[in-house]
């Protein structure tokens, strides 16, 4: 009989590759969930002790949830967030890419597209201009708490008040990596952004670096994404009005595409 093809990663699983084991558990849940521990062990070929340890670790990180009697396992909020972010990214990147290119050509600096995943902002696209000093500290896939950085603040500032306050509470507990930022700083930037219609942040997240950003609204008027320009603070500050005008122009163009 011809040999049946092995699922991706099966040989690594047999060799004890830890990442392959985690992927096997997630793949099993993706095919049929919720599942009992015994079902997951049977589907993955893992023993129950190993499967339970992986499920406990994934649960602690928010990627798996457990409930019911007897207990069953399903995807947790982090997987839901990743799925939502991926869906938004796939839908919006094509619409936004030309705008990013135009903004990078105009400014000469780094232009970012960010989307929200629960209480975080994720950079899902980036175009780099031709100015030799670049903002290389944010790349595609970079994550920050909402409010930390230009695009991240644009995603936060225009949320409905109760939701914004709840996320602000979460962000305020995750600022140990950002000594220049506290809750009062975030609140001040939210108020200023909403008053002037755009975000401008200088020397707060990274010394000598600044950003301007605006939200992008979908057909329902909700914030779908944020576009931002990141560069040396002096370069942003001396051209802030012109850069903001360009950002708003592109945000309107993107919104029209999203409505089509």
URFEN-V673579 format. One record per backbone hydrogen bond with DSSP energy under -0.5 kcal/mol. CO is the residue of the C=O (numbers start at 1). NH is the residue of the N-H. Records with the same first field share a line. If there is no record, write none. Layout:
CO = NH + NH
This chain:
7 = 10
9 = 13
10 = 14
11 = 15
12 = 17
13 = 16
17 = 21
18 = 22
19 = 23
20 = 24
21 = 25
22 = 26
23 = 27
24 = 28
25 = 29
26 = 30
27 = 31
28 = 32
35 = 73
36 = 40
37 = 41
38 = 42
39 = 43
40 = 44
41 = 45 + 46
47 = 51
48 = 52
49 = 53
50 = 54
51 = 55
52 = 56
53 = 57
54 = 58
55 = 59
56 = 60
57 = 61
58 = 63 + 64
59 = 62
62 = 78 + 79
63 = 76
65 = 74
67 = 72
72 = 67
73 = 34 + 35
74 = 65
76 = 79 + 80
77 = 81
78 = 82
79 = 83
80 = 84
81 = 85
82 = 86
83 = 87
84 = 88
85 = 89
86 = 90
87 = 91
88 = 92
89 = 93
90 = 94
92 = 96
93 = 97
94 = 98
96 = 99 + 100
97 = 101
98 = 102
99 = 103
100 = 104
101 = 105
102 = 106
103 = 107
104 = 108
108 = 131
110 = 230
111 = 127
112 = 228
113 = 124 + 125
114 = 226
115 = 122
117 = 120
119 = 146
120 = 117
121 = 144
122 = 115 + 124
123 = 141
125 = 113
127 = 111
132 = 134
134 = 136
139 = 142
142 = 123
144 = 121
145 = 148
147 = 149
149 = 153
150 = 154
151 = 155
152 = 156
153 = 157
154 = 158
156 = 159
160 = 164
161 = 165
162 = 166
163 = 167
164 = 168
165 = 169
166 = 170
167 = 171
168 = 172
169 = 173
170 = 173
171 = 174
172 = 175
175 = 178
178 = 181
182 = 186
183 = 187
184 = 188
185 = 189
186 = 190
187 = 191
188 = 192
189 = 193
190 = 194
191 = 195
192 = 196
193 = 197 + 198
199 = 213
201 = 211
206 = 209
208 = 233
209 = 203
210 = 231
211 = 201
212 = 229
213 = 199
214 = 227
216 = 224 + 225
218 = 221
222 = 218 + 224
225 = 216
226 = 114
227 = 214
228 = 112
229 = 212
230 = 110
231 = 210
232 = 236
233 = 237
234 = 238
235 = 239
236 = 239
237 = 240
239 = 243
240 = 244
241 = 245
242 = 246
243 = 247
244 = 248
245 = 249
246 = 250
247 = 251
248 = 252
249 = 253
250 = 254
251 = 255
252 = 256
253 = 257
254 = 258
255 = 259
256 = 260
